[in-house]
Amino acid sequence: MSTPLSTLDRNQSAQHNPNSVCNTVGVSVSRGDDPRLVIRGESYNTPYNIEEKSHPYSAHTDWLNFTFDLPDNSESINEFRYHLSSALGRAFEKLSEVGKGKLGFRRSFNIGETGGIFAIGSQQDKALVSFSGTTCQFVSKQGWANLVELMTSFYDGKITRWDGAVDDFEGIHSIDWAVSQYHAGGFSTGGNRPYTLQHGDWIVRNGNGRTFEVGRRRNGKFLRIYEKGKEQGDPSSVWVRWELQLSKRGRRIPWRVLLTPGQFVAGAYLCTRWVANEVERIKTFQKKKEANINHLKYWCSKTYGGLVRELAETMTPEEIVECLKSPDVSKRLDIPRPVD
């Protein structure tokens, strides 16, 4: 399939400087179905060609909710199940109804073992599909393209929430850098500085990490920047994640966001234009697992280190491993590997 991408206007380019605000902003779009990435009242003075400056997959989709018309009957549900699994693969072919409805719908189903939810039964004969971050890892790039084709050509679906995430494993665009950009106007649009909120160990650093939020969810555009490695349990990690959340409030989110997530994150604010290179989903998977292993090693040492020391007096390392290992995989390490 081919999905037409609009041509975005360009004014000028500038090299990224961590010590100054990025001086190129926003997008000027030529198609009516492209996103308005700002809330009402905001404006851009300098158009920026997102498509030329950032790789389409310099971010990855980390959450997706969409709705579409579908009658609540077995025939319609089975047809949708067939179409969804054909588009995304065998992991999505099974729908298991749960005991009660979710997300305001009368009935809901788990989508295979992906963590996704399918809900149906509303006064408007609507259905909803919700993909969590875990669910999104089961979708390949071709799968996203297939889903776009399915929902635009067959079901006329509407995206109600989309999250795009970028992982900075080296911590170059850190929490402190984001705060400095806020004070310098890097998140401002239309002359107004957005609402901010902070969580975590801002006063006393205890290794749990900090979160810096920009904007409000209720306004439809929200950015969360947090110390991902520390959140995963590694106090020494410099890994930072930037997550942009768009919702249907005040904007229409185009399906193109699934094909070029990096360009939407890059164009969200003045200071997110550093988002440029293709994201390595496998590296994200590996970093998350590494952080979880370090977390488990720390607590294992705190809890059972004394026992291991005593066992070492009478047993070999191989014997210790054999008597302590479990056939079950720790839930923190049971992470689905992303589909390429």
Secondary structure, DSSP 8 states (H G I E B T S, - for coil): -----------------TTS---------SSTTS---S-TT---SS---HHHHS-TTSSEEEEEEEEEE--SSHHHHHHHHHHHHHHH-GGGS-EEE-SS--TT-SEEEEETTTTEEEEE--TT-EEEEEE-HHHHTT--HHHHHHHHHHHHHTS--EEEEEEEEEEETT-SS-HHHHHHHHHTTTT-BTTB---EEEEESSSS--SS-EEEEEEEGGGTEEEEEE-HHHHTT-TT---EEEEEEEESTTS-B-GGGGT-HHHHHHTSSGGGTT--S---HHHHHHHHHHHHHHHHHHHHHHHHHHHHHHHTTTS-HHHHHHHH--SS--TTT-------
